[in-house]
């Protein structure tokens, strides 16, 4: 079995394609189940964010896995396969593992170093676990990615600036509004946040921290909006009264995840009619698919900032030294993973060897016991003989089995396991039985690392 990732991201696909490919809610669960049902796939999880959709799978066959996943992505996105293929990338085995580590560490994000992706990876693993598509292999890989991501943030300065898609967007919006210093980007400005999810919570906090004179939250479920607004002493607007709430604001940050336009050109036009003439309005759209109608940007005094404008907007804020330090952590974690995987591959051979030795010893002891019992030896003496024989065999096997595990962690280590199987004439079925038992054994720690 090998790790495969098939996906598209802000690096390979235009925003319009990412919008169509975005997957969430019940649809994500259905995609997970369909991927796991593919004949060449044993387990899977999906990372779906505003700038990437990636399917990670444990596969028996590369081509079968790739073809099956590509067909499902085309089916769920509604994008013809021929069109979608141009935006997809495929990583396999080591490259797939390295890619996931880079993603979790923030190296592959629109805003390099942003910390939301770590929570998004954790959520992807949790959702896959809830739908029964996460097995031991990808669970362990997911934990490795989470550990690498946490190390990147704890041991380097990659996130010391608190960079996020929201902060970069807010900076761009403040520039449109003619704002000044970092701590007072939005001083004297009214900010409306549309939506009440995780990104909306970050937007509320960012607006308050940036000195906004008024923070208002609008959401279809008013109770959620009230909880967000209460945290910063903000206000709540009725969703039905969105045009008026927009009219009273300088910056609107929308991130609802509604899947269709929330702020239409007509909505903005209505808001402008109730607004002081000549007053600038910036609409920051952080949703995927988009919340804000791009046509609104053609209205007088209105600026729309979307994913196209945000691409690369925060990369320059992270220094080359921090990026290099994170890459070093990724390489270190990847090397440790490779050693562990190679060592694990020899374990079934070692177990089968010891099992065969134990079978031979037991058979010989049974034969010896029968003969010596006839000579009147006591049970205690027979037991001491049995223990001695077992100790001798254990000592003889100890050095080669320990050494083969050490050698197996290096590249080409599988050859040593193969040599053991030949030298001791191990039944391949016995080795396979050990492997199956390990794969089928329940994992006592099913919860992802927190």
FENJO-V771202 format. One record per pair of residues at least 4 apart in sequence whose ideal C-beta (glycine too) atoms are under 7 Angstrom apart, sorted by sequence separation. I is the first residue (numbers start at 0). J is the second residue. D is the distance in Angstrom with one decimal. If there is no record, write none. Layout:
<<I;J;D> <I;J;D>>
//
This chain:
<<7;11;5.3> <8;12;6.7> <12;16;4.1> <14;18;6.2> <15;19;6.9> <16;20;6.1> <17;21;6.5> <22;26;5.3> <23;27;5.5> <25;29;6.4> <26;30;6.4> <27;31;6.4> <28;32;6.5> <29;33;6.3> <30;34;6.2> <31;35;6.4> <32;36;6.4> <60;64;6.2> <61;65;6.2> <62;66;6.1> <63;67;6.2> <64;68;6.2> <65;69;6.1> <66;70;6.3> <67;71;6.6> <68;72;6.3> <69;73;6.4> <70;74;6.3> <71;75;6.1> <72;76;5.9> <78;82;5.4> <79;83;6.7> <80;84;6.1> <83;87;6.2> <90;94;4.3> <91;95;5.6> <93;97;6.3> <94;98;6.2> <95;99;6.7> <96;100;6.5> <97;101;6.4> <98;102;6.3> <99;103;6.3> <100;104;6.1> <115;119;6.1> <116;120;6.3> <117;121;6.6> <118;122;6.2> <119;123;6.5> <120;124;6.7> <121;125;6.4> <122;126;6.2> <123;127;6.4> <124;128;6.3> <125;129;6.4> <126;130;6.4> <133;137;5.7> <134;138;6.6> <135;139;6.2> <136;140;6.5> <137;141;6.0> <138;142;6.6> <139;143;6.6> <140;144;6.6> <141;145;6.4> <142;146;6.3> <143;147;6.4> <144;148;6.3> <145;149;6.3> <146;150;6.2> <147;151;6.3> <148;152;6.8> <149;153;5.9> <150;154;5.3> <151;155;5.8> <158;162;6.7> <162;166;5.7> <164;168;6.1> <165;169;6.1> <166;170;6.5> <167;171;6.6> <168;172;6.1> <169;173;6.1> <170;174;6.6> <171;175;6.8> <172;176;6.5> <174;178;6.9> <179;183;6.0> <195;199;5.1> <197;201;6.8> <198;202;6.3> <199;203;6.4> <200;204;6.6> <201;205;6.1> <202;206;6.2> <203;207;6.5> <204;208;6.1> <205;209;6.0> <207;211;6.2> <221;225;6.2> <222;226;6.7> <223;227;6.7> <224;228;6.1> <225;229;6.1> <236;240;5.9> <240;244;5.9> <241;245;6.2> <242;246;6.4> <243;247;6.6> <244;248;6.5> <257;261;5.3> <262;266;5.1> <264;268;6.2> <265;269;6.3> <266;270;6.5> <267;271;6.4> <268;272;6.8> <270;274;6.1> <274;278;5.9> <286;290;4.0> <291;295;6.1> <304;308;4.8> <306;310;6.7> <317;321;5.4> <319;323;6.1> <320;324;6.4> <321;325;6.5> <322;326;6.4> <323;327;6.5> <324;328;6.9> <325;329;6.4> <326;330;6.4> <327;331;6.3> <328;332;6.3> <329;333;6.1> <330;334;6.3> <331;335;6.6> <332;336;6.3> <333;337;6.4> <334;338;6.5> <335;339;6.3> <336;340;6.2> <337;341;6.3> <338;342;6.2> <339;343;6.2> <340;344;6.8> <345;349;6.1> <346;350;6.2> <347;351;6.1> <348;352;6.3> <349;353;6.5> <350;354;6.2> <351;355;6.3> <352;356;6.4> <353;357;6.2> <354;358;6.5> <355;359;6.5> <356;360;6.2> <357;361;6.2> <358;362;6.4> <359;363;6.3> <360;364;6.0> <361;365;6.3> <362;366;6.6> <363;367;6.1> <364;368;5.9> <365;369;6.7> <366;370;6.9> <367;371;6.0> <368;372;5.9> <372;376;6.5> <376;380;4.8> <378;382;6.2> <379;383;6.6> <380;384;6.5> <381;385;6.4> <382;386;6.4> <383;387;6.4> <384;388;6.5> <385;389;6.4> <386;390;6.3> <387;391;6.4> <388;392;6.6> <389;393;6.2> <390;394;6.3> <391;395;6.4> <392;396;6.3> <393;397;6.1> <396;400;5.5> <397;401;6.1> <398;402;6.0> <399;403;6.0> <400;404;6.7> <401;405;6.6> <402;406;6.2> <403;407;6.0> <408;412;6.1> <413;417;6.3> <414;418;6.5> <415;419;6.8> <416;420;6.6> <417;421;6.6> <418;422;6.0> <419;423;6.0> <425;429;6.1> <427;431;6.2> <428;432;6.2> <429;433;6.9> <430;434;6.6> <431;435;6.3> <432;436;6.4> <433;437;6.5> <434;438;6.5> <435;439;6.0> <436;440;6.3> <7;12;4.3> <12;17;5.2> <22;27;5.0> <35;40;6.2> <46;51;6.3> <47;52;5.0> <73;78;5.8> <78;83;4.3> <90;95;4.1> <101;106;4.3> <102;107;4.7> <106;111;6.4> <108;113;4.9> <127;132;4.8> <128;133;4.6> <133;138;5.4> <152;157;6.6> <161;166;6.4> <162;167;6.7> <173;178;3.6> <185;190;6.1> <194;199;4.1> <206;211;4.4> <218;223;5.2> <228;233;3.7> <262;267;6.4> <284;289;5.2> <296;301;6.1> <304;309;7.0> <317;322;6.0> <371;376;4.6> <376;381;5.8> <407;412;3.6> <420;425;4.5> <425;430;6.2> <34;40;6.0> <58;64;3.5> <73;79;6.6> <101;107;5.0> <105;111;6.3> <127;133;4.0> <151;157;5.8> <152;158;4.9> <178;184;4.8> <218;224;3.9> <228;234;6.0> <245;251;5.6> <255;261;5.4> <284;290;5.4> <295;301;5.6> <296;302;6.6> <406;412;5.2> <407;413;6.9> <35;42;6.5> <46;53;4.7> <73;80;4.3> <76;83;6.6> <105;112;4.7> <178;185;6.4> <192;199;5.3> <207;214;5.6> <217;224;6.2> <228;235;5.1> <284;291;4.0> <296;303;4.0> <9;17;6.9> <22;30;5.8> <35;43;5.2> <45;53;6.9> <56;64;5.8> <90;98;4.7> <105;113;5.6> <108;116;5.6> <206;214;5.0> <216;224;4.2> <236;244;3.8> <253;261;6.1> <295;303;5.7> <407;415;6.0> <7;16;6.9> <34;43;4.4> <45;54;5.3> <105;114;6.7> <124;133;6.4> <253;262;5.8> <282;291;4.9> <406;415;4.6> <407;416;6.1> <7;17;6.9> <70;80;6.8> <73;83;5.1> <192;202;4.8> <225;235;5.3> <293;303;6.2> <371;381;6.2> <420;430;6.8> <43;54;6.3> <44;55;5.3> <69;80;6.5> <72;83;6.4> <105;116;5.8> <173;184;4.0> <192;203;5.4> <203;214;6.1> <216;227;4.9> <224;235;4.8> <31;43;6.2> <43;55;6.4> <56;68;6.5> <173;185;6.0> <176;188;6.4> <216;228;4.4> <291;303;5.7> <403;415;4.8> <7;20;6.1> <43;56;4.3> <103;116;6.5> <203;216;6.4> <282;295;6.3> <368;381;5.5> <403;416;6.3> <31;45;5.9> <42;56;7.0> <54;68;5.0> <102;116;6.4> <103;117;6.0> <170;184;6.6> <192;206;6.8> <214;228;6.9> <221;235;6.5> <30;45;6.2> <42;57;4.7> <69;84;7.0> <169;184;6.3> <40;56;4.7> <41;57;4.7> <190;206;4.2> <289;305;6.1> <403;419;5.9> <40;57;6.9> <103;120;4.9> <124;141;4.3> <214;231;5.4> <216;233;6.0> <27;45;6.2> <40;58;5.4> <54;72;7.0> <69;87;6.6> <102;120;7.0> <215;233;6.1> <39;58;5.2> <214;233;3.7> <215;234;4.6> <216;235;5.7> <217;236;4.3> <219;238;5.0> <282;301;6.7> <284;303;6.5> <287;306;6.8> <27;47;6.0> <34;54;5.9> <39;59;4.9> <215;235;7.0> <218;238;6.3> <262;282;6.5> <280;300;6.0> <284;304;6.8> <39;60;4.6> <120;141;7.0> <185;206;6.1> <190;211;4.4> <195;216;6.6> <213;234;6.7> <215;236;5.1> <217;238;5.3> <279;300;5.6> <280;301;5.0> <281;302;4.8> <282;303;4.8> <283;304;4.9> <284;305;4.5> <364;385;5.0> <34;56;6.3> <189;211;6.9> <245;267;6.7> <278;300;6.6> <22;45;7.0> <188;211;5.5> <189;212;6.3> <195;218;4.0> <277;300;6.5> <281;304;6.6> <23;47;6.1> <39;63;3.5> <40;64;5.7> <65;89;5.8> <120;144;5.8> <121;145;6.1> <185;209;4.3> <186;210;4.1> <188;212;6.2> <189;213;4.3> <190;214;5.3> <191;215;4.8> <192;216;5.0> <193;217;5.1> <194;218;6.0> <203;227;5.1> <207;231;3.9> <217;241;6.0> <242;266;5.5> <246;270;4.2> <364;388;6.2> <22;47;4.7> <38;63;6.7> <39;64;4.6> <120;145;6.4> <184;209;4.2> <185;210;5.3> <187;212;5.2> <195;220;6.8> <241;266;6.1> <245;270;3.9> <21;47;6.7> <184;210;6.6> <185;211;4.2> <191;217;6.4> <40;67;6.7> <183;210;4.3> <200;227;5.8> <203;230;6.7> <204;231;6.9> <217;244;5.5> <242;269;4.1> <246;273;4.2> <271;298;6.2> <39;67;6.4> <117;145;6.9> <120;148;6.9> <182;210;6.6> <195;223;3.7> <199;227;6.4> <203;231;5.8> <242;270;4.5> <246;274;4.5> <262;290;5.8> <264;292;4.6> <267;295;4.2> <360;388;5.9> <195;224;5.3> <215;244;6.0> <253;282;6.9> <261;290;4.2> <262;291;4.6> <263;292;4.8> <360;389;6.0> <22;52;5.9> <37;67;3.9> <61;91;5.9> <203;233;6.7> <243;273;6.3> <249;279;6.8> <256;286;6.1> <258;288;5.9> <260;290;6.6> <262;292;6.5> <264;294;4.2> <268;298;6.2> <21;52;6.7> <117;148;4.3> <249;280;6.8> <250;281;5.0> <251;282;4.9> <252;283;4.6> <253;284;5.5> <254;285;4.0> <255;286;5.7> <264;295;4.9> <267;298;5.8> <20;52;4.9> <195;227;5.4> <249;281;6.9> <251;283;6.8> <253;285;6.9> <254;286;5.0> <260;292;5.2> <360;392;5.5> <17;50;6.6> <165;198;6.5> <215;248;6.8> <250;283;6.5> <252;285;6.6> <253;286;6.0> <257;290;6.5> <262;295;7.0> <34;68;6.3> <267;301;6.1> <255;290;5.5> <165;201;4.8> <169;205;5.4> <254;290;7.0> <356;392;5.4> <34;71;6.0> <165;202;5.0> <253;290;4.0> <33;71;5.5> <114;152;6.3> <163;201;6.2> <253;291;5.8> <166;205;5.7> <165;205;5.0> <169;209;6.0> <356;396;6.0> <0;41;6.1> <9;50;4.1> <30;71;6.4> <99;140;6.7> <103;144;3.9> <8;50;5.9> <9;51;6.9> <103;145;6.4> <8;51;3.9> <104;147;5.5> <353;396;6.4> <55;99;6.7> <96;140;6.6> <100;144;5.6> <103;147;5.7> <104;148;5.1> <114;158;5.1> <352;396;6.9> <6;51;6.2> <7;52;6.0> <30;75;5.3> <99;144;4.9> <103;148;3.7> <112;157;4.1> <191;236;7.0> <6;52;5.8> <105;151;6.5> <112;158;5.1> <6;53;3.2> <100;147;4.7> <104;151;4.1> <6;54;6.3> <115;163;6.0> <352;400;6.8> <4;53;5.6> <5;54;5.2> <26;75;6.6> <113;162;5.6> <114;163;6.8> <4;54;6.8> <112;162;5.3> <113;163;4.8> <202;252;4.5> <4;55;5.1> <113;164;6.2> <349;400;4.9> <20;72;6.9> <105;157;6.2> <110;162;5.4> <202;254;6.5> <2;55;6.9> <3;56;5.0> <22;75;6.1> <110;163;6.3> <191;244;5.3> <110;164;5.5> <191;245;6.3> <349;403;6.7> <2;57;6.2> <3;58;4.8> <109;164;6.4> <199;254;5.4> <349;404;6.7> <20;76;4.2> <198;254;4.4> <0;57;5.0> <1;58;5.9> <19;76;5.2> <110;167;5.2> <191;248;4.0> <0;58;6.8> <3;61;6.8> <19;77;6.2> <20;78;6.6> <189;247;6.0> <190;248;6.2> <193;251;6.5> <196;254;6.7> <345;403;5.8> <0;59;6.3> <19;78;5.5> <50;109;5.0> <189;248;4.5> <194;253;6.4> <345;404;6.0> <5;65;6.1> <189;249;5.3> <190;250;4.8> <191;251;4.7> <192;252;5.0> <193;253;4.1> <194;254;4.8> <196;256;6.0> <3;64;5.0> <188;249;4.2> <194;255;3.8> <3;65;6.8> <16;78;6.8> <188;250;6.0> <190;252;6.7> <193;255;6.0> <342;404;5.7> <345;407;3.8> <5;68;4.4> <344;407;6.6> <5;69;6.2> <185;250;6.7> <342;407;5.0> <341;407;5.2> <342;408;4.6> <5;72;7.0> <341;408;5.2> <345;412;6.7> <352;419;6.1> <193;261;6.3> <348;416;4.4> <355;423;6.7> <344;413;5.8> <16;86;5.2> <338;408;4.0> <345;415;7.0> <355;425;6.3> <48;119;5.2> <341;412;4.9> <345;416;4.1> <348;419;5.4> <352;423;5.6> <344;416;6.7> <348;420;5.8> <46;119;6.3> <176;249;5.9> <352;425;6.2> <12;86;3.7> <46;120;6.2> <176;250;6.8> <351;425;5.2> <11;86;5.1> <354;429;6.7> <11;88;5.6> <46;123;4.6> <57;134;6.6> <348;425;6.8> <45;123;6.0> <172;250;5.1> <351;429;4.3> <7;86;4.4> <44;123;5.0> <57;136;4.9> <351;430;4.7> <7;87;5.3> <44;124;5.7> <57;137;5.7> <6;87;6.9> <5;87;6.2> <6;88;6.3> <55;137;6.3> <348;430;5.6> <351;433;5.6> <44;127;3.6> <347;430;4.8> <350;433;4.7> <5;89;5.3> <43;127;6.7> <4;90;4.7> <347;433;3.9> <198;285;5.9> <347;434;4.6> <3;91;5.5> <44;132;6.7> <43;132;5.0> <44;133;5.8> <1;91;6.5> <2;92;6.1> <42;132;5.8> <1;92;4.9> <4;95;4.5> <42;133;5.8> <3;95;5.9> <42;134;3.7> <2;95;4.4> <41;134;6.2> <44;137;5.9> <2;96;5.9> <4;98;5.8> <42;136;6.5> <4;99;6.9> <42;137;5.1> <31;127;6.0> <35;132;4.1> <44;141;6.9> <193;290;6.8> <32;130;6.1> <27;126;6.6> <31;130;4.9> <9;109;5.1> <32;132;6.7> <31;132;4.8> <28;130;5.3> <176;279;5.8> <175;279;6.8> <176;281;6.0> <175;281;4.8> <172;281;4.5> <172;283;5.0> <168;283;4.7> <168;285;6.2> <165;285;6.7> <164;285;6.0> <175;302;4.8> <172;304;5.9> <171;304;5.4> <0;136;6.4> <168;304;5.9> <171;308;6.3> <2;140;6.5> <168;309;5.8> <171;312;6.2> <167;309;6.0> <164;309;6.3> <167;312;4.4> <167;313;4.1> <162;313;5.0> <162;316;5.6> <162;317;6.9> <160;316;5.6> <157;317;5.9> <157;321;4.5> <156;321;4.8> <155;321;5.2> <157;325;5.3> <155;324;4.1> <155;325;5.4> <151;325;4.5> <154;328;6.6> <151;328;5.4> <150;328;5.1> <147;328;6.1> <147;329;5.9> <147;332;4.3> <146;332;6.7> <143;332;6.1> <143;336;5.5> <109;309;5.9> <109;310;5.7> <110;312;6.7> <111;313;6.5> <110;313;3.4> <111;314;4.7> <112;317;4.5> <111;317;4.7> <111;322;6.8> <106;322;6.9> <106;325;6.0> <106;326;7.0> <104;325;5.2> <104;328;6.9> <104;329;5.7> <101;329;5.8> <100;329;4.6> <97;329;6.9> <100;332;5.9> <23;256;6.3> <100;333;5.9> <49;285;6.6> <97;333;5.5> <96;333;6.1> <49;287;3.8> <96;336;6.1> <50;306;6.8> <49;306;6.9> <21;287;4.9> <21;288;5.5> <18;287;6.0> <17;287;6.1> <18;288;4.0> <18;289;6.1> <14;305;6.7> <14;306;4.6> <14;307;5.3> <9;310;5.8> <145;447;6.5> <146;448;6.5> <135;438;6.7> <145;448;5.0> <138;442;6.7> <142;447;6.4> <141;447;6.2> <142;448;5.2> <135;442;5.5> <128;445;6.7> <125;447;6.3> <124;447;4.9> <121;447;5.8>>
//
